[in-house]
């Protein structure tokens, strides 16, 4: 857990706790329940709820209870857009899911987190609530996370796990860095990484890292399956998808480099490429 900063603004922290409680609830909440769950007094809860409603992050329902507002969805879409996914990512994932029947995932390192940036669900895979777009993935317990770990230095891995910890999801999860390094020994970027029941019981995952977009910009494609068996045909499709994504994005980067300077202002070109998906 991160140490609490000395200049923490308590009112902002309380407002975020209110927002978290309301968005995590399965139904609209009255202010009294919000106050109790956030461990704040009722008057403070009313002030914060009114402010969040004014800003569009909460909505007051006819019965007087509160639910998430449209601004929450807007911030989520902005978060997903900020990942700057390779333009070819969605077609590659869709093809992998369609041909294999298994869910396909795309993940990347974003700051000090590993996040899922795209998912295409397949009928032969279980729905995993923690492997959804915008959510932080368990780097030590999922094949997507482990594939990305093969691209990181030892110091970067220590820094990552100092922030996120190594929660034991199942009895098979590696819960210390020494054990995890032992699992990854001999594996490098682009190698197939497999885990059996480490993230969820009776679920197996496989992942491959691929360098996509800017140099050093590593992504990982992964698949999941019910049970602990990963068919060889599925693994072959995964390897091909990783190669396709890396190849298409490298070709796009080369074409971008060849454009006149006036046509390639970096962020602007990237946005045009993404909007064409």
C-alpha positions in Angstrom: 0.0 0.0 0.0 1.2 3.5 -0.8 2.2 5.7 2.1 -0.3 8.5 2.8 1.1 11.8 1.6 1.7 14.6 4.2 -0.3 17.1 2.1 -3.4 14.8 1.6 -6.6 16.9 1.2 -9.1 15.1 3.4 -12.2 16.5 1.7 -11.1 15.2 -1.7 -10.4 11.8 -0.2 -13.9 11.7 1.3 -15.5 12.8 -1.9 -13.7 10.0 -3.8 -14.8 7.5 -1.1 -18.4 8.6 -1.6 -18.1 8.2 -5.3 -16.6 4.7 -4.9 -19.3 3.5 -2.6 -22.1 4.7 -4.9 -20.6 3.3 -8.1 -19.9 -0.1 -6.4 -23.4 -0.5 -5.0 -25.9 -2.7 -6.8 -28.7 -0.1 -6.3 -29.0 3.7 -5.6 -28.0 4.6 -2.0 -29.5 7.0 0.5 -27.2 9.6 2.1 -27.4 7.9 5.5 -26.0 4.6 4.0 -23.3 6.6 2.2 -22.3 8.3 5.4 -22.1 5.0 7.3 -20.1 3.2 4.7 -17.7 6.1 4.2 -17.4 6.6 8.0 -18.2 10.3 7.8 -20.9 12.3 9.6 -24.2 12.9 7.9 -23.8 16.7 7.4 -20.5 16.1 5.6 -22.1 13.4 3.4 -24.8 15.7 2.3 -22.3 18.4 1.4 -20.2 16.0 -0.6 -23.2 14.4 -2.4 -24.6 17.7 -3.4 -21.2 18.8 -4.8 -20.9 15.5 -6.7 -24.4 15.9 -8.1 -23.6 19.5 -9.2 -20.5 18.3 -11.0 -22.4 15.5 -12.7 -20.7 12.5 -11.0 -23.8 11.6 -9.0 -27.5 11.7 -9.8 -30.4 12.1 -7.3 -33.1 9.5 -8.1 -36.9 10.3 -7.6 -36.9 8.4 -4.4 -34.1 10.5 -2.9 -31.3 7.9 -3.3 -28.2 8.5 -5.4 -26.5 6.7 -8.3 -23.6 7.3 -10.6 -23.9 10.2 -13.1 -22.9 10.5 -16.7 -19.5 12.1 -15.9 -18.3 8.8 -14.4 -18.8 7.1 -17.8 -17.1 10.1 -19.6 -14.0 9.7 -17.4 -14.0 5.9 -18.1 -14.0 6.4 -21.8 -11.2 9.0 -21.5 -9.2 6.5 -19.5 -9.6 3.9 -22.1 -8.6 6.3 -24.9 -5.5 7.3 -23.0 -4.1 3.8 -23.4 -3.4 4.6 -27.1 -4.1 1.1 -28.2 -2.5 -0.1 -31.4 -4.9 0.5 -34.3 -4.8 -3.2 -35.3 -5.6 -4.4 -31.7 -9.4 -4.8 -32.0 -9.4 -6.7 -35.4 -6.6 -9.0 -34.1 -8.5 -9.8 -30.9 -11.8 -10.3 -32.7 -10.2 -12.7 -35.1 -8.5 -14.6 -32.3 -11.8 -14.9 -30.4 -13.8 -15.8 -33.5 -11.5 -18.6 -34.7 -10.7 -20.0 -31.3 -14.0 -19.5 -29.4 -12.0 -18.2 -26.4 -11.9 -14.8 -24.9 -9.0 -12.6 -26.0 -7.4 -9.9 -23.9 -4.9 -7.1 -24.5 -2.9 -5.6 -21.6 -0.1 -3.1 -21.2 2.0 -1.4 -18.6 0.6 2.1 -17.8 2.8 3.9 -15.3 3.1 1.7 -12.2 0.1 -0.5 -13.1 -0.7 -3.3 -15.6 -4.1 -2.7 -17.1 -6.5 -4.5 -19.4 -7.1 -2.3 -22.4 -9.3 -4.5 -24.6 -11.4 -7.6 -24.3 -13.3 -9.7 -26.8 -15.3 -12.4 -25.1 -15.6 -16.0 -26.4 -18.1 -18.7 -25.5 -15.4 -21.2 -24.4 -14.0 -19.0 -21.7 -15.5 -18.0 -18.4 -16.4 -14.4 -17.7 -13.8 -13.0 -15.4 -14.9 -9.8 -13.6 -11.3 -8.8 -12.8 -10.2 -9.0 -16.4 -12.2 -6.2 -17.9 -11.2 -3.0 -19.8 -9.7 -0.3 -17.6 -9.0 -2.6 -14.6 -5.7 -3.4 -13.2 -4.6 -6.9 -13.8 -2.8 -9.2 -11.4 0.7 -9.2 -12.8 1.9 -12.1 -10.8 -1.2 -14.3 -11.3 -2.3 -13.9 -14.9 -0.5 -14.9 -18.1 -1.0 -11.5 -19.6 0.7 -10.0 -16.5 3.5 -12.5 -16.5 4.1 -12.0 -20.2 4.5 -8.3 -19.6 6.8 -9.0 -16.6 9.3 -10.7 -19.0 9.8 -7.3 -20.6 10.7 -5.6 -17.3 13.9 -5.1 -15.4 14.3 -6.6 -11.9 14.2 -3.1 -10.4 11.0 -2.3 -12.3 9.4 -5.5 -11.1 10.3 -4.8 -7.5 8.8 -1.3 -7.8 5.6 -2.7 -9.3 5.0 -5.3 -6.6 5.9 -2.8 -3.9 2.9 -0.8 -5.1 0.4 -3.6 -5.9 1.4 -6.4 -3.6 1.1 -10.1 -4.5 -2.3 -11.2 -3.4 -2.8 -15.0 -3.4 -5.8 -15.5 -5.6 -5.6 -19.3 -5.3 -3.4 -21.9 -3.5 -1.3 -22.0 -6.7 -0.6 -18.2 -6.9 3.1 -17.2 -6.5 2.9 -14.9 -3.5 6.6 -13.8 -3.3 8.9 -12.4 -5.8 11.5 -15.2 -5.5 8.9 -17.8 -6.5 7.6 -15.7 -9.3 11.1 -15.1 -10.7 11.6 -18.9 -10.6 8.5 -19.4 -12.7 9.7 -16.8 -15.3 13.3 -18.0 -15.3 14.5 -18.5 -18.9 11.5 -16.7 -20.4 11.9 -13.5 -22.4 9.8 -11.0 -24.3 7.7 -12.8 -27.0 7.9 -16.2 -25.3 4.6 -18.0 -24.5 3.7 -17.8 -20.8 1.1 -20.2 -19.3 -0.5 -20.3 -15.9 -2.8 -23.0 -14.6 -5.3 -22.1 -11.9 -3.2 -19.3 -10.4 -5.8 -16.5 -11.0 -9.0 -18.5 -10.7 -9.6 -22.1 -9.8 -10.2 -24.3 -12.8 -9.2 -21.6 -15.3 -6.0 -21.6 -17.4 -4.5 -18.6 -19.2 -1.8 -18.1 -21.8 -0.1 -14.8 -22.9 2.5 -13.5 -25.2 4.2 -10.0 -25.1 4.6 -8.2 -28.4 6.3 -4.9 -29.1 3.7 -2.7 -30.7 3.7 1.0 -31.6 6.5 3.0 -30.2 9.9 1.3 -29.6 9.9 -0.3 -26.2 6.1 -0.1 -26.0 5.2 -3.6 -24.9 1.7 -5.1 -25.0 0.5 -8.6 -24.2 -2.2 -10.7 -25.8 -3.8 -13.4 -23.7 -6.5 -16.1 -23.8 -8.4 -18.0 -21.1 -10.1 -21.4 -21.0 -12.4 -23.3 -18.7 -10.4 -26.1 -17.0 -6.7 -26.3 -16.9 -6.0 -27.6 -20.4 -4.9 -25.2 -23.1 -5.4 -26.8 -26.5 -2.3 -26.5 -28.8 -4.5 -25.0 -31.5 -5.5 -22.2 -29.2 -1.8 -21.6 -28.3 -0.9 -21.5 -32.0 -3.6 -19.0 -32.6 -2.4 -16.9 -29.7 1.2 -16.9 -31.1 -0.1 -15.9 -34.5 -2.2 -13.0 -33.1 0.8 -11.6 -31.2 2.9 -11.8 -34.4 0.1 -10.1 -36.4 -0.3 -7.3 -33.9 3.4 -6.7 -33.8 3.8 -6.8 -37.5 0.9 -4.5 -38.4 1.9 -1.9 -35.8 5.5 -1.9 -36.9 4.4 -1.4 -40.5 2.1 1.4 -39.4 4.9 3.0 -37.5 7.2 2.8 -40.5 4.6 4.4 -42.7 4.2 7.2 -40.1 7.9 7.9 -40.1 7.8 8.2 -43.9 5.1 10.9 -43.8 5.9 14.6 -44.3 6.5 16.3 -41.0 3.4 18.4 -41.4 1.2 15.3 -41.4 2.7 13.6 -38.3 2.4 15.6 -35.2 2.5 12.6 -33.0 -0.6 12.7 -30.8 -2.8 14.1 -33.6 -1.9 11.3 -36.0 -2.4 8.7 -33.2 -5.9 9.9 -32.6 -6.8 9.8 -36.3 -5.4 6.2 -36.5 -7.5 5.2 -33.5 -10.7 6.8 -34.7 -10.4 4.8 -38.0 -10.8 1.5 -36.2 
